[in-house]
C-alpha cells in the first residue's frame, strides 16, 4: 500500500482538526507532523481529547495519525502539507514548503485569485508571493481536475465560493442566463473560525440572523473570477461584465452553508425561456460523473450535508417571472474546506478522488 506522509500546518484551527478527523480513515495519507504555535510541545490528545481513540499502537506502515504526536512550531519534511493559516501568514509558509519539495494544498485565500492587484484590493495588503499566482491551481475538481493532477500548489476554494460556483456553473457555461446574478447565502458560525469575536459569541449569535459584508465579501471576486472563466471556456462570453450581488448571512448553527442564487433566463428567438425540466436536465448532464455533487428534486437542507463532502443542488424555474432559482448547500468545514482539500490531494497524488471521504453525512 502506498503511504504518503502528511503535515497539517495550524492543526488547532477548525479546518485543521477537521482534516485530522477525515485523514484518520484515509487509506494512503499518514499524518506525520502537525503545527500550532499556541499548542507547541503538547500532544494531539492533550489538546483534542477526541483523538484518544488514535492512541492504539500503529506499525510503521499505518496511515491516519498517531494521537500522541507532538505538536511543533514548524512542520517537518513530508510529501504533502495542508496549510490552515490565515491569509498572508499562509503564503509565507507555502513558499517555505514548496522550496523543500513538498506539495501543498493551501486552505487560505492567498492563491485563489489570479490577479495580485485584485488580491491586494480585497485583502488590503501586498501579496507575499505574487509569482506563485501564475502556477497555483484553483482547487475545484469539478472544473480543474486535469490541472490539479499536474500541480504542486493547490488553492483550496472558499466555502461560500464553492457553494455559489457549483450552483451556477452549468447555466453560466451554457450561456443560459442573463449576466446579472444575485446570491443570498447563509452560513453557520464555524465559518468565522475558532478565534472568538463579539459577533460569534453565543449570547450575541443565538436566536439571531444577520447580514454582513454588504459592501462586498472577500469571496465575491473569487466567485466572479470562476464564473467568468467558465463562461469564456464555454464560448459564451457575456456582452457586458458579469454583475454579481452577493450577500452573506450568519445563522446560529455550527456548520453548513445554504446559497440561493437568482438569475434571469435568456429568451430564445421565439421569446421562450427554458423550463425547470430543461434546466434540471442540463445540471444532471453537467454533474453526471461528479461523486460529490448531487442534483436533487427538492430544496436541500444543510443538515443533509453535515459532516460530508457532498454538495446538494436544486435548480428550478419561476415560470411567472422567467427567473432561474438554484439552491445549493454544503458543509462549510468539509466540502467548503477540509474535505475539498483532501479531494484535491487525492487528485494531486493520482489516488481515487473519494478516498477518505465518507459518502454519507451525519444524521440527525
Beta strands, then each sheet from edge to edge (+ up, - down):
strand 1: 4-9
strand 2: 29-35
strand 3: 64-65
strand 4: 80-83
strand 5: 103-106
strand 6: 137-138
strand 7: 153-155
strand 8: 177-187
strand 9: 209-212
strand 10: 243-251
strand 11: 257-265
strand 12: 293-295
strand 13: 311-318
strand 14: 323-330
sheet 1: 3+ 2+ 1+ 4+ 5+ 7+ 6+
sheet 2: 9+ 10- 8- 11+ 14- 13+ 12+
end
